[in-house]
Amino acid sequence: MSDNHKFLDEKFIKFLVSIEELKNRKNKLEFLDLHNLSQDEFNNFLSYLGELEIPLKVMNDYIYPLAEKPQWNFRFNLSEWLALMSMLSHKQFGQDFLSRYMQSKFQLHFSEQSNQWIQKNGDKLIHLAQDISPVDLPFLIHLKNAMLEKKVVSLATIHKMEPDEFFLHRLIYLESKLGFVAEKAKDSSLQFQALDQILDYKIESFHYEAKHTSYDVDDFIGHVRTINGNQDRLVLKVYAIEEGDLDFTHHHLEHPFMTVNQEGDSIWAATVEICPELFADLYKLKDKIEVLDPGYVRLEFSVFCQKMKLKKSA
């Protein structure tokens, strides 16, 4: 590969992202081993950075953080920005590291840059936000299989390029994102790893004995939702419900309960995270259920149903 096209090389991109994220000096041999780089590859990349006038300090077998990080700023009007987001939607992306990296970055900038406009203009961008959904099915299937087979996975994220090893406990929606409640092998801490933050992964071969039980995972989810304040007790009147209808895949249900009131109505209740994905699942049951409580959820779900009806008729 010529130097002019080195930016298309996945290994070089991973190297560059790791260099940009360095906050403290790093032992060079450890860095090379971590990123599976040979000394020749490292020297080649270092030389190319020099040609780009990006000086990387390497001294006494240590790599130091960049003193200055180059930045390129572009200005787009609304139509240009939306056209770019549409072109770079997840439907156009591949499964390689570079594609997922750029998808995550553009999605992050889309969220930041468009938030103010969305607040002023209601739901005009909902369809576009759905088009750049982080859910990447082949990628997700691999991680789900690793979870079911109790295998350890190494995850690199947009916040931390150097991968950490995790035992995946559960796939759920938390903080309105789909991701895994995962146990970090290094210190046994529970963390939430959202799918749209994961850049790269590797299925590891070594065995790890999980320290946390299903009850611990339940407590972790409950604590996170309590801190964020986005959970509530959902109460439904149910009609022709079939087995499995109220499972709500990937939604954590606390204390689900089913009873019959004095009027003979079947009432179902559970503590859940109130999020758009929950409304989407409720919408599938719209002819079989009625939201009774909380009042604001009843109202928001009614509005959601109207929007879906208009969307289908458009």
Buried (B, 14 or more C-beta within 10 A) or exposed (E): EEEEEBEEBEBBBBBBBBBEBBEEBBEBEEBBEBBEBEEEBBEBBBEBBEEEEBEBEBEEEBBBBBEEEEEEEEEEEEEEBBEBBBEBBBEEBEEEBBBBBBBBEBBEEBEEEBEEEBEEEEEEBEEBBEBBBBEBEEBBEBBEEBBEEEBBBBBBBBEEBBBBBBBBBBBBBBBBBBBBBBBBBEEEEBBBBBBBBBBBBEEBEEEBEBEBEEEBBBEBBBEBBEEEEBBBBBBBBBEEBEEEBBEBEBBBBBEBEEEEEEEEEBBBBBBBBBBEBBBEBBBEBBEBBBBBBBEEBBEBBEEBBEBBEEEEEE
